[in-house]
Amino acid sequence: MRGQRLVAALMTALLAGCGPAVATSDPVPAAVRPAPERPYAVGILQFTVDPDGPRPLPVTVWYPVDLPPSPGPAADAPTGSAPTPSPPGRAGPGRPAVAPSPATQTGPTVWAGAPVAAGRFPVVVYSHGLRSLPALHAPLTSRWAAAGLVVVAPTYPRTNRRARTFSRDDVRNQPADAWRLVRHLVRLSTRAGDPLGAHLAMDRLAAAGHSAGGHTTLGMFASAPPVPLRAGIVIAGGRSVVGPVRPLAPVLFVHGAADRIVPQSIGRAAYARCLGPAAFLSLLRQGHGEYLTPGRPGFAQVIATTTDFLRWTLYGDRAALRRLPADSAAPDTTRFTTRAFPT
């Protein structure tokens, strides 16, 4: 009994000393700028970090645009058949990045090379899985951008679909790649008048990813960051690829209950290790990511839950926090649980 009391006291001291992630009723500080009240249109651009280095990192960026958010062509499609975005300058401001298609009418309008909307926006680093590409995740990333976020998605050198030399083991190097991208964005954000950097709120940073990209996201929490991560979203992942990880920042896990590639038990174990607020959205009877495809069961709940989670953690939007249980609710499709969440 005495030993149990000692352990409890040590854990209390540890958690209290780790900061506001568990010591307050809401671990998320209020943002200076309120969350957007309306959706944006979305812009898309591409650039490469360290193009002449040993690990060049092509990056796709989705960002808010001050254009009328009317229905129209969108850069999203079912996973496995997503369109490749047009390079900036090819389409130019005022031209859509993707040709109209009946199957993509429900997503936000995406414009190549359009100016970023006025103001600075929170940033989300999104990591793809093995043999994937950022463009294949546009149904998710473009909708986050429409909600007022800048989503930056690196194409990792040796795990992407077009890699000349594919290596599953190279995932261990991806958290460092992601932080290299963040450092590049920090430099951009200090350049007065930079077309992208002038709109980046690098003090409001989150990381997200699917499958091996989810492992990469957790690995980012194990690194010494140039700026702190405010939140993480781990989709169909759970293994940290760099050291032990027990995040204090809020983390949302999204996982198919019938996932045979990364069993849900792996995501559950990572969820249990979180020291700060954590939530788990389980997609019943679903596998490794079909719920990320528009029109499939659970897609609407994943979009609503992840978007409001980011609005809460990056904008301090308490109304978004209160919406999470309703966002995730779908009879016979989802199950949502939380740990140490504020009320």
N, C-alpha and C positions, 0 to 999 in steps of 0.2 A: 504493500500500500504506500509506504514511504517512497519507494522507488517510482511508483506511478505519479505521486505528487511532484517529485523532482522533475520527471520528464515533462509533466504539464507546465511546470513553472518555467523550464528552459524554453519550451515551445512558445509560451506566451511572450517571454523576453525577446526571442528571436523574431517573432512576427511583429511585435511592437517596434523593434529596431529597424525593420525593413521598410518602414515608410507608410504612406497613406493607403497603399493597395489593400491592406487588411485592417488598418487602425482606425478608419473612419467609416461612416455609413455609406459614403459614396467615394470610391477610389479615383474618380475621374474629376479633375479640376475643371471649373467652368471655362469655356473658351471665350476669348475676347469677342469673336464674331459669332452671332447666332447661326444655328443651322438654317440652310435655305428653306424657304417656304414653298417653293415651286421647283419642278424639275428643269434642268438645263438641256439644251441640245449638247452634243458631244463632239469634240474634235479629236483627231488622231494624228500623231506624228511619230517619226522614228529617228534615232540617232545611235551612234556606237561609242561606248566608253572604251578608251585605250585601243583604238583600231589597229595600231602598229605594235601592240604589246603581245606577250605570250598567250594571253587569254582575252582576246577582244570580246566585248559584250554588247551585241546589238540589243536595243531597248525599244519597245513599243509603248507609247504613252497615250492613254485616253484622258481627256480633261474637259471641264465644263466650258461651254461656249454660250455667249449671249446672242443666240438666235432663237426665233420662235420655236418652242418644243412641240411642233405639230407632227402628226403621224407621217412617216416617210421611210426612205431606205435606211436600213440599219446594218451595222457591221456585226451581226450575229447570225448564227446558223447552228443546227444541231452539231454536237461534238463529233469530230471526224470529217466534217465537210464545211468547216467555216471558211469564209473567203479570206484571201490575203489582202491586207490593207494596201491602198495605193501609197507610194512614197510621197512624202511632203514635196510640194512643188509640181508634181505631176497633175494632181487634181486641182490644187490651188484653192484659195479661199472662195467660198460660195459654191463649190462643187462637191457633191456627195462622194464619200470614199468608196462606196459600194453601190452597184447598180440595183434598182428596185427589184424586189422579189416578193411574191405573196407570202412566202414562208417566213419572211423577216420583218413584216410590217409592224409587229407588236413591240419591237425594241425601240430604243431612242434613235433619233436621226444622228448619223455620224458624218462629220465633214472633215476632209483632209486639209490640213494647213490653215484652218480657221483660227483667228486670234483667240487666246484664252480669255475667258470672261474676266471682268474687273474684280480686283481683290486678290487675296491669297487664300489658298485652299489646302486642307490637310492632304497628306500623301500616303498612299498605300503601295508597298512593294509586293507585287504578285509573282509567285514562282510556279512555273509549270512542272508537270510530272515527267516521267521517263518517256522518251520518244514523242514528245508533244511540242507545241509551239504556243506563244502568247495568243496568236489569232484564234486558236481553237477555244479560248476561254472568253471570247468577246461577249457572249450572252450575259456573263457575270460582270466582267470588268467595265463594259460600256454602261451598264445600269448603275454601277457605283459612281461612275463619273457623272451621270445625269443627276445623281443625288448631291453633287457638290464636292467630289473628291478627285484628286489627280492620282491616277493609277499607273504606276510604272512597272513594266513587265519585262525583265531581262530574258534573253534567249541564251540558256546556259551552253557553254562551248562543247561539252562532250555527252550531254544527255538529251539534246533536242532531236526532233524527228529528222533533221537534215544534217546531223553531225557526220563529218567524214570518218571520225574514229569514235564510235560510241563506247562509253564505259559507265556501267552502273556504279562502279566504285567512285566515280568522280563527284557523286552527290556530296561527299564529305567536304569538297572544296567550294560548294555553292554558297554557304553562309558568308564566306569571305568575299565571294563575288558580289553578293547582294549588298554587303556593307561597302564595298568599293563603289558600287552605284550610288549608295546613299551619300558617301563623301563627295562624289561628283555633283550630286544635286545640291548639297550644302554650298559648294563653291558657286554653282550657278545662282543660288538664291541670294548671294551677296553682290552679284553684278547688277548695278543699277540699269534698268531698262532692258534686261535680258528677256526675250519674248516668252520664255518658259519660266526661268528662275525667279523673275519678279512676281510670280504668282504662286510660289511654293511656300507653304507654312511648314518648315522643316521641324518646328517644335511640336508638331502634331503628326506623328509618324506611326503607321501600323504596318504589319507584315501579314501576308496571307499566302496560301498556296494549296495545291491539290496533289495528293499522293506523295511522290518524292519531293514535290514542292512544299507539301505540308511538313515533311521531315526537315526540309531546308528552313522553313519558317521557325520551327522549334529550335533549330541550331543557331538561328540568329540571336536567340535569347541567351545563348551560352557564350557569345562573343563580347569583347569589350567594344561597346558601340560609340561612334562619334556623337550620336544623339540618342536619347532613350526611346525605346519602343513604348508607345502608349497602349497598344493592343495587338492581339494576334488572332488569326482565323486559320484553323487547321482542318482541311477538308480531306477525308479519307487518308489521314496520316496519323502519326503519333510517335515515331521513333526519332529521337534527336540524333543528328549525324555528327555533332561536335560536343562531346562532354555531357555531363549530367545537367538536366534542365528542370527547374522548379519555378516557373514564371510567377512574378508578383503582379504584373500587369494583367488586366482582364483577357481571357482567352476563350474563344468560341470554337467548339469542335463540331464538325458536321460529318456524319458517317453513315454509310449504308449498313443496315443490320445483317445483310446477307453478303457482305463484301468478302470475296475469296482471295483477293489480291493482297489487301491489307486488312486482316480481320478486325472487326470492331473492337475486340478485346484490347488491341494495341492502342487504339484511340482512347478507350476507357481508362487504361492504365496511365496514359499521359494526363488525362483529365483529372485523375485522382492525385497526381503529383503536383498539381498547380497550388501554389501558396496563396495566390490572390483569387479574385472572383473568376469563376469558370462556368460555362454553360455547355450542354451537350444536346445537339439536335440529331436524333436518330431517325433515319429513313427506313421504315419497316419494309422487310422483304425486298430491299433494293441492294444493288451491288456496288461497284466501284465508282460510279459517277453518272449514271443515267439521269439522276435528279438535277444535273446541271444543264440538261437539254430543254429548251423551251417546249412547253406543251406536255412534258412528261410529269407523272405524279410527283409531287414534292417540289417541283421547280419554283412555283410561286412562293411557297413557304421558305425555301432557301434564300430566295432573293429578298423577301421582306425581312427575314430574321437577320441576315448578314448586313443588310443596309442599315437597319435601325441599330444594330450593335455598333457599327462604325459611326453612325450619327451620335450615339451616346458617348462612345469612348473618345472620339476626336473633336466633337463639337460641344460636349457636355449637355446634350439634349436629353433632359429627364423624361420628356414625353415619349421619346423613342425607347428609352429603357422600360417604361411602363407598358409599351406596346408589344414587347418581345413575346410574352406568353400567347397573345392573340395572333401575332405574326406566324408563329410556328405551328399553330393548331390546325390539324387536318385529320379528321376521324379515320382510323385504320391506315394512315399514311405516315404519321410522324409521332415522335415522343420527345418531349423537351424537359430537361432537368437542369438544375443549377446548384452551385456550391458557393457559399460565402458571397452571394449576390446582394447588393444593396436593395432596399425596399423603398 
